[in-house]
Amino acid sequence: MLNIQEISDRLEIQDLLVAYATAVDSRDFDALDQIIADDAHLDYTAFGGIAGNRAEVKEWIARSLAQLPAIQHLIANPDIRVDGDRATGRVMCLNSLALPVEDGDPSVALQGLWYLDEYVRTPQGWRISRRSHQRSWSQGLGDAAPLHGTGSPSD
């Protein structure tokens, strides 16, 4: 049976995951400073992106998403394992990308992936300390990936 602290930790980490998706989807990249640890390592290479620290990845995400009319993350099935002040997570993500077109409604590409995360408790709360993607599938990207030449528009 989970104790109150374990329940609280899991809920706080789930809130962190929602905050990440909301920040990226709303293009509030400065909010990532409150979500991702200062010394985090992020690896987005599974879909042609970059690996780097928080500042590098923030800049890359902003540059890549600038080309897209909209993006939306749906996260589900969080498998979070807490061990004191550290935790791991495997979280399913459906990433919908509106691709630019010259006329009419944008076309939509989809990516199915899992976030493979490590989290750390800080004085300010839980933060993502490591993140990588495990690619499952993609549809509709075709020649559009990578859009920016330095990685796909996915994060």
JORALIN-V440072 format. One record per residue. N is the residue number from 1. RES is the residue in one small letter. SS is DSSP state (~ for helix, > for strand, _ for the rest). PSI is psi as a letter, one per 40 degrees, with the letter a starting at -180 (NA if undefined). Layout:
# JORALIN-V440072
N|RES|SS|PSI, N|RES|SS|PSI
This chain:
# JORALIN-V440072
1|m|_|h, 2|l|_|i, 3|n|_|i, 4|i|~|d, 5|q|~|d, 6|e|~|d, 7|i|~|d, 8|s|~|d, 9|d|~|d, 10|r|~|d, 11|l|~|d, 12|e|~|d, 13|i|~|d, 14|q|~|d, 15|d|~|d, 16|l|~|d, 17|l|~|d, 18|v|~|d, 19|a|~|d, 20|y|~|d, 21|a|~|d, 22|t|~|d, 23|a|~|d, 24|v|~|d, 25|d|~|d, 26|s|_|e, 27|r|_|f, 28|d|_|g, 29|f|~|d, 30|d|~|d, 31|a|~|d, 32|l|~|d, 33|d|~|d, 34|q|~|e, 35|i|_|d, 36|i|>|h, 37|a|>|i, 38|d|>|d, 39|d|>|f, 40|a|>|i, 41|h|>|h, 42|l|>|h, 43|d|>|h, 44|y|_|f, 45|t|~|e, 46|a|~|d, 47|f|~|f, 48|g|_|e, 49|g|_|a, 50|i|_|i, 51|a|>|h, 52|g|>|a, 53|n|_|i, 54|r|~|d, 55|a|~|d, 56|e|~|d, 57|v|~|d, 58|k|~|d, 59|e|~|d, 60|w|~|d, 61|i|~|d, 62|a|~|d, 63|r|~|d, 64|s|~|d, 65|l|~|e, 66|a|_|d, 67|q|_|e, 68|l|_|h, 69|p|_|d, 70|a|>|i, 71|i|>|i, 72|q|>|h, 73|h|>|h, 74|l|>|h, 75|i|>|i, 76|a|>|i, 77|n|>|f, 78|p|>|h, 79|d|>|g, 80|i|>|h, 81|r|>|h, 82|v|>|h, 83|d|>|g, 84|g|_|b, 85|d|_|e, 86|r|>|i, 87|a|>|i, 88|t|>|i, 89|g|>|i, 90|r|>|h, 91|v|>|h, 92|m|>|i, 93|c|>|h, 94|l|>|h, 95|n|>|h, 96|s|>|h, 97|l|>|h, 98|a|>|h, 99|l|>|i, 100|p|_|i, 101|v|_|i, 102|e|_|d, 103|d|_|i, 104|g|_|a, 105|d|_|i, 106|p|_|i, 107|s|>|i, 108|v|>|h, 109|a|>|i, 110|l|>|i, 111|q|>|h, 112|g|>|h, 113|l|>|i, 114|w|>|h, 115|y|>|h, 116|l|>|h, 117|d|>|i, 118|e|>|i, 119|y|>|i, 120|v|>|h, 121|r|>|h, 122|t|>|i, 123|p|_|d, 124|q|_|e, 125|g|>|a, 126|w|>|i, 127|r|>|i, 128|i|>|h, 129|s|>|d, 130|r|>|i, 131|r|>|h, 132|s|>|i, 133|h|>|i, 134|q|>|h, 135|r|>|h, 136|s|>|d, 137|w|>|i, 138|s|>|i, 139|q|>|h, 140|g|_|e, 141|l|_|d, 142|g|~|b, 143|d|~|e, 144|a|~|e, 145|a|_|h, 146|p|_|h, 147|l|_|d, 148|h|_|e, 149|g|_|e, 150|t|_|e, 151|g|_|i, 152|s|_|i, 153|p|_|e, 154|s|_|i, 155|d|_|NA
